[in-house]
Amino acid sequence: MSTPGEIKSAIEKLPRSERRRLVSWVMSSDEKEWDREIESDLQSGLLDDLADEAISEHSRNKTEEL
């Protein structure tokens, strides 16, 4: 298995176009993982308190239009 230093060194040696493809893949992979985590948190009720607080603040006109 490669160490983070070895991986970094290998990435630095890639042609710019390949680095861009790698960055795009990493970002896409990270976004998909984030989406799965959020969905899991929603399903488990982990975000219910935050949603209730936001709704309460909005009901009391404590929010601002974006």
Protein Blocks (a to p, Z undefined) as FASTA:
>chain_A
ZZfklmmmmmmmpcfklmmmmmmmmmmmmmmmmmmmmmmmmmnopmmmmmmmmmmmmmno
paccZZ
